[in-house]
Amino acid sequence: MRVWPGPRFFQELLRKIFLDLTPLRPAVLPADLQRDLNDLRGFRHVFRHGYGIDLDIERLQRLVTRWRDASPNVQRALSLLSTGRDSVPPRSRPWCVSA
C-alpha cells in the first residue's frame, strides 16, 4: 500500500497511518488523534496555498490548543511504535533494508 505524490498526498498519508495492518504493522497512531491531525493538515494546506486570505484567529487558537493537548499523545504513540518495531522479526519488517 503506497502513497503516491499528488494533490491528496498528505490526506492519503494521514489516512493510512491510522490503519491497523497486522501482522505487517499496527496503526502508527491511535484513532482518537485522527481528527486533531486532520485539522492540522487542513491548516497547513490553507496556510501554504491560501494567499491573500484572512485567517480566523479564534479557529487558529482552538487548533493550537487542541494540538498542544494532542502533541504528547502523538509523541507517546510514535515512541511506542518505534520500540514495538524492535520486537518484530526482521523478515516481517519490509521497512528495513537488509545489509
C-alpha positions as CSV (number, residue, x, y, z in Angstrom):
1,M,0.0,0.0,0.0
2,R,1.8,3.1,-1.2
3,V,1.0,6.8,-1.1
4,W,1.9,8.4,-4.4
5,P,2.8,12.1,-4.7
6,G,-0.2,14.2,-5.9
7,P,-2.8,16.7,-4.7
8,R,-4.1,14.4,-2.0
9,F,-0.7,13.1,-0.8
10,F,-0.9,14.3,2.8
11,Q,-4.6,13.4,3.1
12,E,-3.9,9.8,2.0
13,L,-0.7,9.6,4.1
14,L,-2.7,10.6,7.2
15,R,-5.5,8.2,6.4
16,K,-3.1,5.3,6.0
17,I,-1.1,5.9,9.3
18,F,-4.3,5.1,11.2
19,L,-4.8,1.7,9.5
20,D,-4.0,-1.4,11.5
21,L,-2.2,-3.6,9.1
22,T,-1.5,-6.6,11.4
23,P,0.7,-8.6,11.0
24,L,2.7,-6.1,8.9
25,R,2.4,-3.2,11.4
26,P,0.0,-1.8,13.9
27,A,-1.7,1.5,13.3
28,V,1.0,4.2,13.5
29,L,-1.2,6.4,15.6
30,P,-4.3,5.8,17.7
31,A,-7.6,6.6,16.1
32,D,-8.5,9.3,18.7
33,L,-5.8,11.5,17.2
34,Q,-7.1,11.4,13.7
35,R,-9.4,14.4,13.9
36,D,-6.8,16.7,15.5
37,L,-4.1,15.7,13.0
38,N,-6.5,16.1,10.1
39,D,-7.4,19.6,11.2
40,L,-3.7,20.4,11.5
41,R,-3.2,19.1,8.0
42,G,-6.0,21.3,6.7
43,F,-4.5,24.3,8.4
44,R,-1.1,23.5,6.7
45,H,-2.8,23.4,3.3
46,V,-4.7,26.7,3.8
47,F,-1.6,28.4,5.2
48,R,0.6,27.2,2.3
49,H,-1.8,27.8,-0.5
50,G,-4.3,30.4,0.7
51,Y,-2.6,33.6,-0.5
52,G,-4.4,36.7,0.4
53,I,-6.9,35.2,2.8
54,D,-7.8,36.3,6.3
55,L,-7.1,33.6,8.9
56,D,-9.8,33.0,11.5
57,I,-7.9,33.8,14.7
58,E,-10.4,32.1,17.0
59,R,-10.3,28.9,15.0
60,L,-6.5,29.1,15.0
61,Q,-6.4,29.5,18.7
62,R,-8.7,26.4,19.1
63,L,-6.5,24.4,16.8
64,V,-3.3,25.4,18.7
65,T,-5.0,24.4,22.0
66,R,-6.1,21.1,20.6
67,W,-2.7,20.4,19.1
68,R,-0.9,21.2,22.4
69,D,-3.2,18.8,24.1
70,A,-2.7,16.1,21.4
71,S,1.0,16.5,21.0
72,P,2.2,14.4,24.0
73,N,-0.2,11.6,22.8
74,V,1.3,11.7,19.3
75,Q,4.9,11.6,20.7
76,R,4.0,8.7,23.0
77,A,2.4,6.7,20.2
78,L,5.4,7.2,17.9
79,S,7.7,6.2,20.7
80,L,5.7,3.0,21.3
81,L,5.7,2.3,17.6
82,S,9.5,2.6,17.4
83,T,10.0,0.3,20.4
84,G,7.5,-2.1,19.0
85,R,9.4,-2.5,15.8
86,D,12.3,-3.9,17.6
87,S,10.2,-6.9,18.7
88,V,9.1,-7.8,15.1
89,P,11.3,-10.4,13.4
90,P,13.4,-8.9,10.6
91,R,11.8,-10.9,7.9
92,S,8.5,-9.3,8.6
93,R,9.9,-5.8,8.6
94,P,9.6,-4.5,4.9
95,W,10.7,-1.1,6.1
96,C,14.1,-2.4,6.9
97,V,16.8,-2.8,4.2
98,S,18.9,-5.9,4.5
99,A,22.6,-5.3,4.7
